[in-house]
């Protein structure tokens, strides 16, 4: 995480959320609490939206299809 944090800082970017990727049956075993990156608390999420594309934590497109 330090490497990611350093690269983001050097490019003037900020990490707002983190998504753990796993199969649907392993989702319940993933941590649900915030992690600390470069002194900031970052919340885990199950869906991210980047450039208008929604991606689920199982790397599927079900959320994108529902929201499109």
PASEBA-1860 file (N, C-alpha, C; in nm, 3 decimals):
! residues 68
1> XXXXXXXX> 0.081/-0.118/0.000/0.000/0.000/0.000/0.086/0.125/0.000 ~ 0.205/0.117/0.060/0.293/0.234/0.060/0.333/0.272/-0.082 ~ 0.360/0.171/-0.165/0.398/0.197/-0.304/0.284/0.266/-0.379 ~ 0.163/0.217/-0.360/0.045/0.278/-0.425/0.028/0.421/-0.376 ~ 0.040/0.438/-0.245/0.024/0.570/-0.186/0.129/0.668/-0.241 ~ 0.253/0.626/-0.250/0.359/0.713/-0.302/0.334/0.751/-0.447 ~ 0.295/0.654/-0.528/0.269/0.683/-0.670/0.151/0.779/-0.686 ~ 0.047/0.756/-0.608/-0.069/0.845/-0.617/-0.032/0.987/-0.573
9> XXXXXXXX> 0.044/0.997/-0.464/0.085/1.129/-0.415/0.170/1.201/-0.519 ~ 0.261/1.130/-0.585/0.348/1.192/-0.685/0.269/1.238/-0.808 ~ 0.152/1.179/-0.831/0.067/1.219/-0.943/-0.052/1.304/-0.899 ~ -0.046/1.351/-0.774/-0.151/1.436/-0.716/-0.290/1.371/-0.723 ~ -0.294/1.243/-0.689/-0.420/1.169/-0.686/-0.453/1.134/-0.541 ~ -0.579/1.106/-0.515/-0.623/1.069/-0.381/-0.703/0.941/-0.388 ~ -0.672/0.847/-0.299/-0.746/0.722/-0.291/-0.870/0.743/-0.207 ~ -0.988/0.725/-0.266/-1.114/0.749/-0.196/-1.180/0.621/-0.146
17> XXXXXXXX> -1.159/0.513/-0.218/-1.223/0.387/-0.183/-1.137/0.272/-0.232 ~ -1.161/0.155/-0.173/-1.088/0.035/-0.212/-1.190/-0.076/-0.233 ~ -1.164/-0.161/-0.331/-1.255/-0.272/-0.358/-1.176/-0.401/-0.355 ~ -1.217/-0.491/-0.267/-1.157/-0.624/-0.263/-1.226/-0.708/-0.371 ~ -1.150/-0.775/-0.455/-1.207/-0.858/-0.561/-1.199/-1.004/-0.522 ~ -1.313/-1.072/-0.530/-1.320/-1.214/-0.496/-1.445/-1.273/-0.557 ~ -1.448/-1.405/-0.563/-1.568/-1.471/-0.615/-1.684/-1.448/-0.519 ~ -1.805/-1.464/-0.567/-1.924/-1.437/-0.487/-1.926/-1.520/-0.358
25> XXXXXXXX> -1.881/-1.643/-0.362/-1.885/-1.726/-0.241/-1.781/-1.686/-0.138 ~ -1.679/-1.611/-0.178/-1.577/-1.567/-0.082/-1.597/-1.423/-0.035 ~ -1.696/-1.353/-0.088/-1.722/-1.215/-0.051/-1.743/-1.198/0.099 ~ -1.812/-1.292/0.162/-1.842/-1.279/0.305/-1.717/-1.288/0.392 ~ -1.607/-1.340/0.339/-1.483/-1.356/0.417/-1.390/-1.235/0.406 ~ -1.426/-1.139/0.323/-1.341/-1.021/0.305/-1.364/-0.919/0.416 ~ -1.260/-0.843/0.453/-1.277/-0.740/0.556/-1.376/-0.632/0.513 ~ -1.456/-0.583/0.606/-1.556/-0.480/0.579/-1.521/-0.348/0.646
33> XXXXXXXX> -1.409/-0.343/0.717/-1.372/-0.223/0.789/-1.274/-0.138/0.708 ~ -1.264/-0.010/0.739/-1.174/0.080/0.665/-1.028/0.041/0.685 ~ -0.945/0.072/0.587/-0.801/0.054/0.598/-0.738/0.193/0.596 ~ -0.617/0.203/0.648/-0.548/0.331/0.652/-0.439/0.332/0.546 ~ -0.444/0.433/0.460/-0.345/0.451/0.354/-0.295/0.594/0.364 ~ -0.166/0.608/0.384/-0.103/0.740/0.395/-0.174/0.828/0.498 ~ -0.213/0.767/0.610/-0.276/0.841/0.718/-0.423/0.870/0.699 ~ -0.482/0.828/0.587/-0.624/0.851/0.561/-0.701/0.720/0.568
41> XXXXXXXX> -0.821/0.725/0.623/-0.906/0.608/0.631/-0.979/0.589/0.498 ~ -0.971/0.468/0.442/-1.032/0.438/0.312/-1.135/0.327/0.332 ~ -1.257/0.353/0.290/-1.368/0.259/0.306/-1.369/0.154/0.195 ~ -1.388/0.026/0.229/-1.406/-0.075/0.125/-1.546/-0.065/0.065 ~ -1.558/-0.090/-0.063/-1.687/-0.085/-0.133/-1.704/-0.212/-0.215 ~ -1.827/-0.243/-0.254/-1.851/-0.364/-0.334/-1.869/-0.332/-0.482 ~ -1.888/-0.203/-0.515/-1.904/-0.160/-0.654/-1.830/-0.028/-0.672 ~ -1.757/-0.015/-0.783/-1.694/0.112/-0.817/-1.742/0.157/-0.954
49> XXXXXXXX> -1.740/0.287/-0.976/-1.777/0.342/-1.105/-1.658/0.423/-1.156 ~ -1.607/0.388/-1.271/-1.495/0.459/-1.331/-1.529/0.488/-1.476 ~ -1.527/0.615/-1.510/-1.560/0.659/-1.646/-1.698/0.610/-1.689 ~ -1.791/0.604/-1.593/-1.928/0.565/-1.624/-1.952/0.416/-1.631 ~ -1.851/0.335/-1.603/-1.865/0.190/-1.605/-1.866/0.139/-1.461 ~ -1.970/0.066/-1.422/-1.980/0.008/-1.289/-1.919/-0.131/-1.291 ~ -1.832/-0.159/-1.193/-1.768/-0.289/-1.181/-1.795/-0.343/-1.042 ~ -1.845/-0.468/-1.035/-1.873/-0.535/-0.908/-1.744/-0.594/-0.853
57> XXXXXXXX> -1.745/-0.624/-0.722/-1.627/-0.681/-0.660/-1.597/-0.823/-0.707 ~ -1.692/-0.889/-0.772/-1.664/-1.019/-0.832/-1.623/-1.004/-0.979 ~ -1.594/-0.877/-1.017/-1.551/-0.839/-1.151/-1.657/-0.868/-1.258 ~ -1.782/-0.868/-1.215/-1.893/-0.888/-1.307/-1.950/-0.754/-1.352 ~ -2.050/-0.759/-1.434/-2.111/-0.637/-1.486/-2.258/-0.626/-1.450 ~ -2.304/-0.703/-1.353/-2.446/-0.702/-1.318/-2.494/-0.564/-1.275 ~ -2.416/-0.495/-1.195/-2.455/-0.360/-1.151/-2.459/-0.264/-1.269 ~ -2.362/-0.273/-1.357/-2.358/-0.185/-1.474/-2.482/-0.206/-1.562
65> XXXX> -2.519/-0.331/-1.582/-2.636/-0.362/-1.665/-2.763/-0.309/-1.599 ~ -2.775/-0.326/-1.465/-2.894/-0.276/-1.394/-2.904/-0.125/-1.399 ~ -2.792/-0.055/-1.392/-2.794/0.091/-1.386/-2.792/0.157/-1.523 ~ -2.766/0.083/-1.627/-2.757/0.141/-1.762/-2.894/0.167/-1.820
END
